[in-house]
Amino acid sequence: MARQLAFDLPSRPSHRRGDFFVSPANAAAVAMIDRPGDWPNGRLVLTGPEGAGKTPLAHVWAAASGAEVVTAAALAEADIPALVRAAALVVEDWDALP
């Protein structure tokens, strides 16, 4: 019977676009972050199951665009005027709000 081998390899998180692995499962989302001018009303919602890569992709876009990143839960305590002045904004975990 075949076994899957697990290797304890180090990882280096990267938010560079060139380091993001594009596959058929995420190609449409990657194409959208590459074209923010095509977003309806300048907004984009990335949605998908847990572990699908939404957060890494959002951070890739944030790094490229100079966007601020904040969790939805932190919005109540956030400096909203500063977020409005930011070049762009990523709101993480919107679906986790009650």
C-alpha positions in Angstrom: 0.0 0.0 0.0 1.4 3.4 -0.9 2.1 5.9 1.8 2.3 9.7 1.6 5.6 11.0 2.9 5.6 14.2 5.0 8.7 16.4 5.0 9.4 19.0 7.6 10.5 21.7 5.2 11.0 25.3 6.1 8.6 27.8 4.5 9.2 31.5 3.8 5.9 33.4 3.6 6.0 35.9 0.7 3.6 38.5 -0.4 5.2 39.0 -3.8 3.1 38.4 -6.8 5.8 36.3 -8.5 5.9 33.9 -5.6 2.1 33.2 -5.6 1.4 29.8 -7.2 -1.3 30.2 -9.9 -3.4 27.1 -10.6 -6.6 26.4 -12.5 -8.4 26.6 -9.1 -7.3 30.2 -8.4 -6.5 31.6 -11.9 -9.7 33.7 -12.2 -9.1 35.3 -8.8 -5.5 36.1 -9.6 -6.5 37.6 -12.9 -9.0 39.8 -11.1 -6.4 41.1 -8.6 -4.2 41.9 -11.6 -6.9 44.2 -13.0 -8.3 46.4 -10.2 -9.5 48.9 -12.8 -12.1 46.3 -13.9 -13.6 45.9 -10.4 -17.2 47.0 -10.1 -17.2 50.3 -8.2 -13.5 49.7 -7.4 -14.3 46.8 -5.1 -13.6 43.1 -5.2 -14.7 40.3 -2.9 -12.6 37.1 -2.7 -14.7 34.2 -1.5 -14.1 30.5 -1.2 -13.6 27.7 1.3 -11.2 27.9 4.2 -7.7 27.2 3.1 -8.3 28.2 -0.5 -5.7 30.9 -0.5 -7.8 34.0 -0.2 -5.6 35.6 2.6 -2.3 35.0 0.8 -3.8 36.4 -2.4 -5.2 39.4 -0.6 -1.8 40.1 0.9 -0.1 39.8 -2.5 -2.5 42.5 -3.8 -2.1 44.6 -0.6 1.7 44.5 -1.0 1.5 45.5 -4.6 -1.0 48.3 -4.1 0.1 49.7 -0.8 -3.2 48.7 0.8 -3.8 48.6 4.5 -4.9 45.2 5.9 -7.4 45.0 8.7 -9.6 42.2 10.1 -13.3 42.8 10.1 -13.4 42.3 13.9 -10.8 45.0 14.3 -12.8 47.6 12.4 -14.7 48.7 15.5 -11.4 49.8 17.1 -9.7 50.9 13.9 -8.8 54.5 13.0 -11.4 54.8 10.2 -10.2 58.2 8.9 -6.7 56.7 8.5 -8.2 53.7 6.6 -10.1 56.0 4.4 -7.0 57.9 3.5 -5.1 54.7 2.7 -4.3 54.0 -0.9 -6.5 50.9 -0.7 -8.0 48.5 1.9 -8.2 44.8 2.5 -10.8 43.7 5.0 -10.1 40.1 6.2 -12.5 37.6 7.7 -15.6 39.5 6.9 -17.6 36.3 7.1 -16.5 35.7 10.7 -18.6 38.6 11.9 -21.8 37.7 13.8 
